[in-house]
Amino acid sequence: MKVLTPIMLALLLSGCTLGPDYHRPEMSVPVHYKEAKGWQQATPQDDLHKGEWWAVYHDATLSSLLSQVSINNQNVANYAAQYRQAQALASQSRAELFPSLGYDSSVTRSGSHATTGSSQRTTSSSHQAELSASWELDLWGKLRRTLEENKASAQASAAELANITLSAQSELAQDYFQLRIMDQKIALYQQSIDAYQRYLTVIENKYQTGSESRATLAQAQMQLESARASAQDYQWQRAQMEHAIALLVGKAPADFSLPVAKLDATLPTVPAALPTQLLQRRPDIAYAERNVAAANAAVGVAIAGYFPDLTLSASGGVSASTLHNLFSLPNRIWSLGPELSGTLLDFGATSSQVEQARASYDASVASYRQSVLEALQEVEDELVELNTLQGEMASQQRATAAAQESARVTRNQYDAGMIDYLDVATTENSSLSEQQNLLSLQSTQWVSSVALIAALGGGWQAPNK
């Protein structure tokens, strides 16, 4: 044993780490966005605090709702628990680098009864207390690679938590803006319904006097009921949107309501030049990259399977038949020795595990690169949509203004007896349709601005270090 100890210490001190050291996969990305200038490749900075990205909208109700997502949303709570689990696993792996100390104590009483000749009973007691220690020497770096793998997995879990939180917040903000625009659409239909009801009353009076035809009366009735049906259609859509928001803040729909209110928010202007750090803050990219690091460490763990494990173990204690003699010198017991264990023949099982680990690493690299490409696509899509919407909105505003002017003129002409009501109905429907189209474009504009912020990892503001 005296000879083995220096050898073991030498092996411990010179212990190597098998498997490849991790390097972030190379990824060729464009220097600039196709749809925006000022973009440059950057180093991942998903760990930087992004702040409350929704503050750019200056909407108190929206801010109040979004602040509840990280607290009450049950999907977020699920991933938060998974992150804690991953952290605990990494801590467990770290602890396995060090010796473990255990204890064992027992009291046993036994007896026998002989029935041959004279009946005789014998009983005996045994008391034992023992301390044991064991230490697996990480000669080949298997434990260190396992720790590296679990730490990377915990970091991936943290990124996944950030991603699900950002996704839920983005979904809530989009639902919120759509609901507010829907309120405006319902209000617009209600204004039209009131106007159509007034015209129907006038036409009914004229019909009673014979100065208006049955066809005109039917046209006015159809126009009124069609507007009512459309308004009711938006009512149930609004209710479902409200239910979706309730779920995102962790409440039952019956316990949540969002009263009708004017959209009192500021649509942020996308800067001409985007900071270089933004895309690299996306938590889904960080998640994919950390999975690559974990898969890389797993290759080292698998390679270590070719080599034996060396464990040092020692135990010491006392054993006696009576408790008061338990700790006397003659009753002491001990053991000490190394244990070397490994595989002599496994018919390729270890090499198969190594190949599985390497294939898993290659798959994670491809997944990481795909995540970067999809992120680039998302940003490009949102940029081109927002840029196009500006011109489309301007054209729609002009079309809406023209339709409203046409409706105003035909109403005046009808009131003056110059034209039939059919012309009024036609221009009124056109005006209502153009106003609804304008509101739909506004809804798309708000939703796209939120989607762009999410695509950039949570805003385009400079990160807080």
N, C-alpha and C positions, 0 to 999 in steps of 0.2 A: 504493500500500500504506500509506503514511503517513496518507492520508486515511481509509482503511477502518478502521484500528486503533481510533481513538477511537470510531467509530460502533459497532463490534463490542463494545467495552467497555461503552458506554452501554446497548446492548441486553442484554448479560449482566447488568449491575447492575439493570436494570429488568425482568428476566425475570419472567413471571407463571406461575401454576400453574393450568392449565385443569381443568375438572371440578368437581363439588361437593365441599366439605369434609365430612368424615365427622361424623355425629351418630348416636349410638346410637338405633335405632328405638324409638318410643314403644310401650309395652306396658301395657295395662290389666290389672292383676292384683288379686285380692281382697285386702282388708286383713287378713282372718283366714282361717285354714283352717276349713273346715266341720266337720272332725273334731277340731280342737284349737284352743285359745285361745292368744293371745299372738303370733300370726304377723303380721308387718308387712312391707311391701315394702322391699327393700334394694338397695343398689348392688352390682353384681357384684364379688366378692372371691375369685375362683377362684385367685388367685396366693398367697393366704395359706396358710401351712403348717398342715396339719390334724393332723399327728402320726400316731401309730399308733392308728388308730381301734379296732382290735381289742383294745386293752389293757383295754377296759371288761369283757371277758369273763373276764379273769384265768385264762386257760388257756395254760399254757406250751407244750404241743404245738401248739396252734393258732397261737400267736405265732411259733413256729419255722417252721412251714410257710408262713405268710403273708409272712414276711420274705424267703423265697426267690423269691417271684413276680417281683419287680422285677429279680432277678438272673438267674434261670434260665429264666423263661417265654419261649418262642420268639416268641409273638405280641407280647409286650411288646418283645422285642429288635428285632423287625421295625419297630414303630412308633418305637422309639428311633432306629433308623437313618434312617427317613424324616424325623424331626425334625432330625437332623444335616444331612441333605441340604437341608432347607428353610432352615436357618440359613446354610449355605454359599451358597445362592442369594441370600439377602438381602445377604450380604457382597459377592457379585459385583455386585449392583445398586448398592450403595454405592460400589464402586470405579469404576463407570462414570461417576460424577459428576466424576471427576478426569482429567487428561490421562494418556495412555499413552505410554510411551517404548519404542522397539524398536531393534534393530540388525540389520545384514545384512552379511555378508562373503563374498567369493567369489574363487576363483582359476580362471581359464579358460585353457586352452592349445588353440590351433587350428592347422591347417596345410593346405597345398594342394600338389598335385603336377601340374605341367604336362607333357604328353607330346608336344606339338608342337615340332618342332625338337630342340633339346637338352633332355634331361630335367632338370627343375628342381624342387626342393622348397623350400617356404617355410613357416616356422612363426612363430607369435607367441603372446605370453602377455598376459593381462590380470589385474590385481589390483585389487580394489575393496573398500572398507570404508565403511559408511554408518550413520548414526544417524538415526532418524526419530521424530517426535512428532506426536500427533494429539489433538484435544480437541473433543468434541461439546458445543457450548454448549446448555445446557438452557433455551432461551428460553421455551418454553411449559410447562415443568414435566413433560414426559413422563417424564424419567428420575427425577424426584422422586416422581411418582405410581407409577412402577414399583417404586421402593424401598419406598414406602408399602404397595403391594400385597403385595410379597414379605415385608416385615416382619410384616404382618398374617397372611399365610399361615403363616409360621414360628410365630407365636403360636398360631394355630389348630392347627398340628401338635403343639405342646407340650401343648395342651389335649386333643387326641386321644390322645396318649401317656398323659396322666394318666387319661383316661377308660377306656382299655383296661386300664390297670393296676388301677384301682378295680374294674372289672367282673370281672377275673380273680380278684382278692382276694375280692370278694363271692361269686363262684361257689364258690371253694374253701371259704370259711367255711360256706356253706350245705351243701355236700357233706359237710363234716366233721361238722357237727351231725347231719345225717341219718344218717351212718354210725354215729355214737355211739349214737343212738336205736335204730338197727337192731341194734346189739350187744345192747341191752337187750331188744329184741323176741326175738332169737334165744335169749338167756338165759332169758327167760320161757317160751318154747316148750320149752326143754330141761328146765326144772323141771316143766312139765306132762307132758312125755314120761316123765320119771322116775316121776311120780305115776301116770300111766296104765299104765305097765309094772307097777308094784306091784299095782294093781287087777286087771290082766289075769292076773297070776300067781295071785292069790287066787281069781278067778273060774274059772280053769282047774282049780285044785284042787277047787273046789266042783262043777264040771262032771263031773270024774272020779268024784266020790262020788255024783253024781246029784242034788245039792241045788241045782243051778243049770241053767237051760235053755240050749239051743243058741243061741237068739236073744240071750240076755244075753251069752254068750261072743262072738258075732259083733259085738254092739254095742261091747263093750270093745275088740276087735281093730280095728274101724273107727275108733274114737276115737283109738287110739294111732297108727295109720298116717296118719291125717289130720293129726295134729299133726307127725309126722315130715316129711310132704310140705311142710307150711307152713314148717317150719324150714329145709328145704333150699331153698325158694323164696327166703327171705330171704338165704341164704348166697350165691347167685349175684348177687343184687342188691347185697349188700355188696361183693363182689369187683369188680363194675363201678364202684361208687362209689369204691373204692380206686384203680382204674385211672384214673378221671377226675381224682382228686387228684394222681396221679403226673404226668399230662400237664400240669397247671397249674403244677407246680413244675419242669417241664422235664426229667422223667425218664421212662425207659421203664418200663412196668408191671412188667417182670421185675426191675427194679433198685429197686423201691420196695415197702415194706410198712408197714402201720399196724396194729400188734398190737391185739387186743381190750383195751379198757380202760374204766374207768368214766368217765362224763362229769363231769369235775371243772371246771366252769365256772360263772360267775355270770351269770344272765340280767339284763341291765341294765334299769332302770326308765326308761321314757320320761318326761322332765320334762313338767309340766303346761303350761309356757310355753316355746316354742322360741325360741332367739335369732334375731334378725332377719336375720343374715348368712347363715344356713345354706344355703337353697336356691340363693342366688346363687354358692355355691362349687362348684356342680356343673360338672364339666369339659365335659360335653356341651353345656351352655348357653354356656359360654365359647367352645367350638369353633364353635358356630353364629354367635355374635355376631362373632367375629373373621373368619369367612367373609364376613359382611356388610361389614365394614371393607375387606376385600380386594376384594370386588366393587365397592364404591364407588370405590376408587382405580382399578380397571380402567376405569371410565367415563371418568376423566380421561385415561388412556393412549389410549383409543380416540378421544376428541375431539381430542387432539394430532395425530392422523393427518391432520386438515384442513390443518395448517400445515407449512411446510418445515423441514427439519433443516439446521442450520448447523454445519460442522465446520472447525476450524482445523487445518492440517497444515503441518509443516515437516520438512525433511530436509537433512542435510549430510554430506559424506564426501569421500573421495579415490579417485582412480582413476589407475592407471599401468600401463605395460607391464612394468615391472620392480619387484621388491619393494623395492629400496633407494631408489627414487625415489617410493615411494607417498605419503609424508607431506610432499613438497615443495610449495611454494606453488602453482606452476602447475597441479598435478594436482587441486586441490580443486574439488568440485562441490557445489551447493546448490539447494534449491527452497523456496518459501514461498508460501502462498496459502490463501484460504478456499474452501470447497466448499458450495454451497447446493443441496440436493436436495429434491424434493417431487413431488407428483402433480398434473398438470394436469387429467386427465380419467380417471375410473375407473368411470363409469356407475353410481354409487351404492354402490360397494363400501365406501367409508369410512363413509358414513351407515348402511349395514347393520351394520357392525362396532359403531358407536356404539349402535344399537338393540339389538344382541345383548348388549352390556355392560349396558345399562339393564335389559333383561329379566332378565339373570342376577342383577342387584342386587335386583330385585323378588322373584325366586324365593328368594334368600338371606334376605331379610327375612321372607317367609312361613315359611321353614324355621326361622328363629330363633324366631318367635312360636309355631310349632307345638311346638318343643322346650320352651319355657317352659310351655305348656299341658299337655304330656305329663308334664313334671316335677311340676307341681301335681297331676295325676291320680295319679301313682305315690305321692306322699307321702300323699294323701288315702286311697288304697286301702290302704296299709300301716297307716296310723293306725286306720282303721275295723276292719281285720282284727285288729290287736292289742287294740283296745278290746273288740271282741266276744269274742275268745278268752278274756279274763279271766273273763267270766260263763260261757262254754261250758266252760272248764276246771273251774270250781267245780262245775257240774252233773255233769260227767263223773266227777269225783272222788267225788261222792256216789253216783252210779250204780255206780261200780266197787266202792266199799266195800260197798254193798248186795248186789251180785252175789257178792262174796267171802264175805259173811256167809251168804248163801243156800246157797252151795256147802259151806261148813263145816257148816251144820246138816244138810243132806241126807247128807253123808258120815257124820256121827255117827248119823243115823237108819238108814242102810244098814248100818253096822257093828253096830247094835243089832238088825238084822233087821226093822225096822219098814216099810221101803219097798223097791221094786225098784231094781236098778242103773240102769234107764232114767232114773229121776228124778235120780240122781247124775250121769249123763252129760249130761243136759240142763242142770243148774245149773253143772256144771264148764265146759261149752262156753260158757255165758253169761258166766261169770266171766272166762274166758280172753279172750273177745271184748271185754268191757268194758275189761280191762287193756290190750289191744292198742290199742283206740280212744283210751285215755288217753295212751299213748305216741305215737300218731300226732298228737294235738293238741299234745303237747309239742314234737314235731318241727316242726310248723307254726309254733309260737310262736318257736322259735329261728330258723328260716328267715326269718320275717317281721321279726324284730328286725334281722337282718343286712340285709334288703332295705330297711328304713326308713333305716338308716344310709347305705346306698349312695344311696338316693333323695335324701337331704339333702346329698349331696356328700362324705360321709366323716365321719359322726358328728354329734352334737349338742352337743359340747363347745365352749366359747368358743375362737375361733381364736387361734393363736400368731402374734403380729406380729413 
